[in-house]
Structures are given as C-alpha cells and as structure tokens.
C-alpha cells in the first residue's frame, strides 16, 4: 500500500469520470441518436450547467483505489460503470415514484414518456456492463475483471430487491418496521456504495483483509447516507436538494416519516427522538390510527 501523501483534486476525478462516461454515451449512428441524447440528458452531460449529480459513488471508488496505489486513473472504467448503474436505477425510480423533477429539471419520463425512459434506463444499465470491459484493455487480469463483474451484478440484484421492498411496503397497510427499513436501505443504497469502495480496493490490491475493511467502511457510510437522504425527504430544502420534500405529504410508508411519528410517542422515547429508531420495532407500538392513515395514502 502506498504511504506517500498525494494531493487529490476532486474536480479532476469528476472530469476524468465524465470523460470516461462520454465515451460510452456518444452517438453511434443517426437512427439511435435519440437514446444517447436521453442518456446524456439524464446524466447531466448534455451541456447544461449545474444539473449533474454529485458523482459520489464513482468518487468513492476512485479515492479507494488512489489511497492504495497513489493514482486514480486505472479505476476509471469501474467508476463509469458505477455511475451508469446508479443512474439506470434513478431513471426507473423516477417512473416508479412518479417524480417529475430531479436535479432542478424535468425527469426523463416526464419529457419523453414512460416507454422511452424505461428503455433509456435499460441502456444505461447495459452501458455500465460495457464500461467494465475496458479494464482488460488497461491490463487487469481476467480474474480481477470477472470478480468485479460478479460484484457489480450481485449489487444490482440487491438494489432491485431493496426497491421491491420499498414498493411493496408502500402498497401494504402496515408501516415499515425499523428492522425492515434497515434491510431495505442496506440493499437499495448501502450495497452500491459499499461495492463502489470495494471495487476500488480489489482493483488495487490482492489483500483480502484490506478489501474487506474498505467494503465494511462503505456499508456503514451507505447506511448513514440514506438515513440523511430520508431526513431530507421530510425536512430538506428544495433549493438545495433539487427535489421537493414530499415524504410526509405522500404519507410514504417505507421511509423515516412514519417511523418518526411512531418514535416521537412518549412510550417510544429513550434518549431522544431519532436514537429511539434504533430500538427493535416491536418496542414501539403502532398508533391505533396508523392503519386508517395508511389505507388512505
């Protein structure tokens, strides 16, 4: 592992990641220009200023790789794959949630319709797989590339499982339990953030203990990130987040909004409002009116 201090320019890492992505979403031929235009629009790579995402997941992978090797460039195909994979899920998520705005502008489905948006989401997923193949060109062994592909595929499965739990809970009468909430966000969010960091580590080293520690850090970070994101869904400032905080208005049953109501009851408070959420769900009885409120949402 490198012990030399290196200056990290995050803007450069983002620029290099976006250059790697642009190789994949460039126009191929006149008959398919539209789908690549839609990809670039959703990714914020269509020339409009200030509409791209944070690129947090690819950054984490590049930083993990650079922290071991001293340079980030070898991990760029993996970073592109992670960002494309994350964004395919966002395109589909916007459809499933009926969200008409993301990052301060119209979502893909609200502009081009649901069928085209589904197809563009599928394209982003497919391109994320194609991105990984360039690792072979950079000299990584077939064993490493296949291991990374397996990690990526298993992570996408977990993401879809988490989304199923989210949707199924929203359609059910019961409020989500604390245990099920953490199961859901582990699959939906922590799995991809953990995999991003693990990918950077496994490309950089063969030391399984090091790889495991990086993954564990990513998992904890992913849980914390989603907890914060769900708090923003209740109290977030739309001018900052780019999305209206609608979890309470929608009576969303799969996030923190219903649990915050339950946890704020006197019998559920131990040391404070949010720490009580970490207690087992059975210790906080549901309000008698919860079923009526849920069925009307």
Secondary structure, 3 states (H helix, E strand, C coil): CCCCCCCCCHHHHHHHHHHHHHHHCCCCCHHHHHHHHHHHHHHCCCCCCCCCCCCHHHHHHHHHHHHHHCCCHHHHHHHHHHHHHHHHHHHHHHHHHCCCEECCEECHHHHHCHHHHHHHHHHHHHHHHHHHCHHHHCCCCHHHHHHHHHHHHHHHHHHHHHHHHHHHHHHCCCCCCHHHHHHHHHHHHHHHHHHHHHHHHHHHCCCHHHHHHHHHHHHHHHHHHHHHHHHHHHHCCHHHHCCCCCCCCCCCCCCHHHHHHHHCCHHHCCCCCCHHHHCCHHHCCCCCCHHHHHHCC
